[in-house]
Amino acid sequence: MKIILAATAGSAESKHISTHVSTPTEHQLLLVDPDLDYLEWATKHLSAKGVKILRCDNAEKAVKVVAKTSVDLVICDLKLEPFDGVELTQKIRAASQETIVILTAVSPTTSQIIEATQKGAHDVLRKESLAFELRPVVESAMQTIDQRREVGPSSGEKPGLTGKSTIIGVSRPLQDVMKIVGRVAQSDAPVLVTGESGTGKELIATSVHNYSPRRKKEMLVINCGAIPDNLLESELFGHEKGSFTGAIAKRSGRFEDCHEGTLFLDEVGDLPASVQVKLLRVLQDGTFSRVGSNEMLKTDVRIVTATNKDLAAEVSAGRFREDLYYRLNVVEVELPPLRERQEDIPLLAEFFLDRIARRNGTARMRLTGEAIEHLQKHNWPGNVRELENTMARSCALASNDILLPDDIPIGRSPAGSTASLDDALAVIIEVASRDSQNALGFARDELIRHALEQSDHDPKEAAHILGVSVPTLRKWLPSNSDI
């Protein structure tokens, strides 16, 4: 049995390429890396009885080794010459579908992780963690190879897909999520994205769509908690003329409009019971009827849902159908909170600063090292959304283009602080006057925006936070709002 490891780092002279023919019980590894020091370390680190390690210095030579030698495992860095590790993965998997490929990289992007997974990579490891992770991952791969030998070769390989991801981060928890996205995107299995409010669940849903065979079709988004219960059924399934007060014409719903695409149902835990029944039927056989019609329509839609509620608890409480829960939760993607992604905080902060500068046409703010430490010490209960708002406030109030810790307002003022309300009002008046806005209107809009963010755009909860009725809240919102 043979295993290939292809890994790269800096530049160095090529080493001799071995073409040893292994015995049926031997695990054979190929290291591909121009860095001789890395080759020496990896060889010693992975040496074991029954393991034959091969080595070469670039991707093209690795392909030749695979062509001449029956191989079982590849570990390669994303940065290779004359083509990268993802392309090498594709070439190796095309030559041998049974070959396992493991990629390494200094800082893999989320899009690289998804694409590598879809091209057939078994795993993507960060170089700085190889001392701890490489051996266990290789040993696990060897066990997989042995199991395959017992049951025989698999049949076929799923084609690789391309797409774009806007998710920012390099942390291991986020990388693990991206690997799941890369695998599940190629199927039509329903995906349930869970996680705290503000973690970026819609971005995960978008990535599932963008890397799926349906990416050329439309992806539509519905916030189930932002639409009144009596209108949600019509929004999803459409209605016939005269089916209810205000139905002055026949209208198609999102399931019709999204045929052969992806429908993302955000805050699916807020679905009323009547809509849960109809959604269950769509998931079972792809059929539904418009409100006010008995005609059964057919649709082909990939369903991705998200919630920050504990749906299992909602099922136990009788507020969510158990059969629908299991239909939606075929694959669960749990998005980690920002406090578990410390490495991603500086990258996200810099991304938001770039975006704010482009949007406002102003000079880009810069973070000092102390400011970054200040950001990383915070617990971020509002997650990525809170970080984005914090950077926006910092830019609005900054006196120069360098942000120090004191320039970054994080969290709420301590309870009982007599100056906190005065300070907040002073900031509102200052920003409103700077932007030539009415301070009262500006304050109201900001309060509404923050209430909606804290409630994850649930109109009932937002209205409760503000101490007003839902109709009053909707009256205050812009006419183009979907709340």
N, C-alpha and C positions, 0 to 999 in steps of 0.2 A: 504494500500500500504506500502511496506517495502523497506528500503534502507540499504545496508551494507557499512560501512566505515572500511577498514582494514588499520591501519597505525602502523609503528614500529619506535622505536628509541633505547635507551639504554636497560639495563637489569633491571628487577624488578619482584616482586611477581605477580602472576596471580590474576586477579579479578574474581568475580563470573560471570558466563556466564548466561545471561538472555535468555529465550526462549519464550518471550512474543508473543502472537498471536495478530497481529494488526487488526484493523478494515479496511475495504476496502479503506477508504479515508486517512489512516494514512501513513506517510512516516517513515519507520523504518531504522535506521542506526546501523551498527555494527563497533565498533572501535576495531582493533586488534593491540595491542602494548604492549611490556613488560615494557614500561616506564610509571609509574603511573602519573607522573607530566604531561606528554603529554596527557594521557587519560583525566585527569581532565581539562586541557586547552581546548582540542578539544570538550569535552562534553559541557562545558560552551559556547564555541565559536559557536557551531552549534545548541544549544538548541533553540527551537522555538515551537510555538503552532502546534500541529499535527505531531510532530516529536518524535519518540521513538528511543532512542539511546541504543544499545547493546554493550557489551565490552568483549573482551577476549585477551589472551596474546600471542598467537602464531598461525601460519598458519594452523596447524592440527586441532586445536579447531575451527578455523573459518570455515573449511570445514564441521565439524560436525554441526555447527550452520546452515549453508546453507542447509544441508541435512534435518534438522528437521524443519526449518522455511522457509517459502516462502519469498525471499529477492529480492530487486530491485537495490541496489547500493553498491559497495565495493570500499573503498579507502585503499590501502595497500602500505607499504613501500617495496622497493625492497629487503631489508635485513630482512628476517624473518627466524624463525626456526620452524620446522625442514627442510623446503624447502622455497625457495625465493618467492618474490611477483609475479614474472612472472609465476611460476608454479602454485601458488595459483590462479592467474587470469585464467589460463587455466582450472583448476579444477572447479572453480566456473562457468565459462562460459559453460563448458561441462554439468554441472548439471542444469543450468538455462541460456538459451540464452538471456533472457530478462534482466538479472542482469547487471547493469552498474558497471564497476570497474574503480576506480581512484587510480593510484599509486603515492607514494611519495618517494623521495630519497634525500640524502644530495647532491650528485653530480652524477646524472645518466649519463652514457656514451651514445654516439650516437647509438651504437649497442643495448644497453639495451632499449632505447626508441623505436627503430624500432621493436625489437622483442616483447616488451610489447604491442605495438600498434597492431601487427599482431596476438598476442594471444588474442586480444579482449579488451585491456585496452581503456577506454574512454579518459583518459588524463594522463599525467605524470607531477607532480608538484615538484618543489624543496622545501625542507623543510624550507629553510630560507624565502621563500616567502608565506608560508601558511597563515600568518596573513592577507595578502592582497588578496590572490587568492582563498583560500579554500572555503569560503562562496559563492562567485559568481559562482564558478564551480559547487558546490553542488546544488545551486538553479537552475542553468541551467539544471543539470541532472534531477532534480525533474520535471522540465517542460517537459523534454523529456519523462519521465516516464508517466506523465499525458497524454501526447499526444498519447503515445502507447496504453494506456488504452482505449482511445476514438476510435482508428482505429483498435485495436486488435493486437495480437502478430505477430511478424515477422516470416519468414520461413527460417530456416537454418543459419548456421554460416560458414564463410570461415575458412579453416584450417590454423593453424599457420605455419609459415615458419622459417627457420633458415638461417643464413649467417653471413658474417663478414663485418664490416665497418672500413675504415681507416680514417674516418673523426674525427678530434680532436676538442673538445670543449664542454663546459657546459653552455654556455650562452643561455638565453631564446630564442633569435631569431633563433639560430641554432637548439635548441630543437623543435621549431615549424616546422622547415623545416623537421626534422627527423620524426616527426609524420605524415606529409604528405607523405614522402617516404614510411613509414611503411604501410600506407593504399593503396597507389596507386600501390605499387610493386606487389600486389596480382592480379591485373587486367592486361589486355593487352592494356589498354588505352595509346595512345601516350602521351609522357611527354615532355614538353618544359622547359628546365632549363635556366633561365635567371640570369643575374648578371654581375657585372663589371669584367673586365679582371683580372685574377689572384685569383679569389675567390674560385676556386676548383670545377667547374661545372662538370668536368669529374668524380670526386669522387662521386658526387651525382648520376650520371648516372650509375656508377659501383655499388653503393648501391642498386639502383632500380633493377638492374639485379641480384645481389647476394642474394637479399631477395625475388626473384620472383620464380614461378614454373619453369622458364626457366634456373635457375642457373646452372644446370648440363650440359647445352649446351653452345655454345661459345658466347662470346660478342666481337664484332669487332668494331674498332674505325676508323672513317674517319674524317680528318680535311678538310672540304670543301674549306677552304681558302688556303690550302697548296698545292693543286693539280691543275695544269693548267686546264682551262675550257675545252679544247679539249680532255683531258684524263679522266676527272672526270666521264663522262657518262660511259665509258668503265670500270672504276674502280668499279663503283656501280653495273652495270648491265651485265658486261661481253661483249665479242665481238666474232664474227666469223672470221675465217682466211681470210685475204685479205680484210676485211671491211674498212681498212684505212691503210695509209702508216705506216709500222712497225708492222702491225698485222700479224705476220708470223705463228701464230697458234691460234686455238680456245682457248678462256679463259673464265672461269666462273667469275662472279662478286661477290661482297660482299653479295648481296641479296641471291644468290644461296649458297654461303659458310656459310651463317649465318642462314640457315633454322632451325626453331624452337628455335632460340636463340634471341639475342638482338643486334641491330645495332645502334651504337651511332654516330650521325652526328653532329660533332662539327662545330661551325660557319656556321650554316645552312643558315644564312642570305646572304652568299656569293654564294649560288647556282645560276648558270646561268639559264636563262629562259627555255632552252630546257630540262634541267634536272629536273626543277621544275614540268614540265608537266608529266614526267615519274614517278616521286616520288608521285605525286598526284594519279596516277592510282594504284600504289602499295598500297597506303593507302586506296583506295576505294574498291578494289576487290582482292588485293594480286597478281595481274598478272603484267608481264613485258616481254620485249623482249630484247635479246642481240643486241648490235650494229651490223648492217648488217644482221639481221635476222627478219623474219616476224612471227616466231614461238612464241606463247605466253607460257610463263613458269609461274608456280605457286609457291609461297613461303609463308611461315608462319613465319614472323619476327616481333618482338616487336621493335617499333621505339622510340628512345629517342633522342632528339635534344637539342642543346644548342647554345646560341648566346649572345654576349654582345651588339648587335645592338637593336634598338627599332624597332621590326618587324612591329608594327602597323604603325609607321612612314614610313617604307620601303614600306608597302602596299599603303599608301596614295601617296607616290612619284612614284608609278608604277613600283618599282623595285622588288616587291615580290607579288606573286599571293595571292589574298584575300582568295580564296577557299582553297589553300594549308595552309595558315596561320591558318585558323580555324580547319583544319584537324590535324595539328601538335599541336595546343594549346588546346587540350582537357583538360589536367591538366598542369597548369603552376606552377613550383617550382622556386620561386625567392630567390636566395642565397644572404644573406645580406653581405655588404662589411665588411672588418675587423674592420673599425673604429666604427661599430655598435656592435662589439663583443669584447669589452675591456677585459672581463673576460677570453677570450680564448687566448689572446696574450701570457701570461706566459706559458700556456700549450703547445702552438704551438712552442714557442721558445725552451722549454726544449726538445720537441720531435725532433726538427731539430738538436739540439746539440747532442742528443743520436745517431741519424742517421749518422751525420758527423763523430762522434768518431768511430762507428762501421765500416763505409765505409773506413776510413783512417787508422784504426787500431791504433788510438792514444788515449791518455787520454781524458776523457770527460771534456769539459769546464763547468764551473759553473757560474751562474748569481747571482750577489749580489742583494739585495733589491732595491738599487738605480738604478741598471741597468734595472731591471724590470719596475720601474717607468719611466725610460727613454724611454723604448720601448712603454709603454702605452700612453705616451704623444704625440707620433707621429701620424699623420693622416693616414698613409699607403695608399697612392693613388694606389700603385701597389698591395695592398691586401696581401694575404697569400704568393704569389710568391715573393713579395718584402721582406717580413719578412724572408723567407727562404734564399734568396740571402744575406740579411744583416747578418744573422747568419753565413753563409759560409764565408763571407769576414772577419767577426770578428774573426773566428777561424783561418783563414789563416794569419792574421796579429798580433794576440795576442802574447804577450811575456811570458805569464804564463797561468795557467789553471783557473784563476779567471777573469771574465769579469766585468770591471767597466764601467760606462757610457762613459768615454773617449775612451774605447776600442771598442765601437759599432758605426761604421760610418752609420748614418741615413740620408737619403735625399741627395739632391744635394748641392754643394757649392753655396754660395750666388752669385747672378749675379754680374758680374764686379769684382770678386775677382781675383787679378793678380796672386795669389799664387796657385789658384785651379788647373790649368792645370799642372803646375810644380809638385804639390803634387800628382796628379793622375798618371803622368808619372813615378814619383819616386816609387810609389806603384807597378805599373805594372812591372818595371824593377826588383824591389826587389823580388816580388813573382815569376817572371819567372826564375831568377837566383837561387832562393831557390829550385825550382822544376827542375832545369837543362833544362830549355826550352829556345828556341830562343825568345827574347823579342818582336821582330816585329811580328812573327807568333802568339805568345801568345796574344799580344794586338789585332791583327786582329780577332782572334777567340773570344776573350772576347767582342769586339765591336759587332760582329755578334750575339753572344748569347744574349746580352742585347737588341739589336735591335729587335730580334725575340720575346723576352719576352715582350717588350713594345708594339709590334704590335700584340701580341697574335698569333704569328707564321703565320701572313699573309705575304707571300713573297713580294707582291707588296709594302706594307707599310714599311716593313723592308728595302727593297732596297732603298725606298725613304729616309728613315732616314739616311742611310749610304751614300746616294748620288751616288749610282751605279745602273746599270741595273739589272733586275731580272736574266738574263742569267749569269752575272758576279757573282751575289750572289750565284747562284747554283753551279758555278764552284769552288767557295771557300769552299762550304760545304763538309763534309765528304761523301764518296760514299754511305754510308748506310743511309743517311738522307732521310726522306720522304717529304722534302720541294720541 
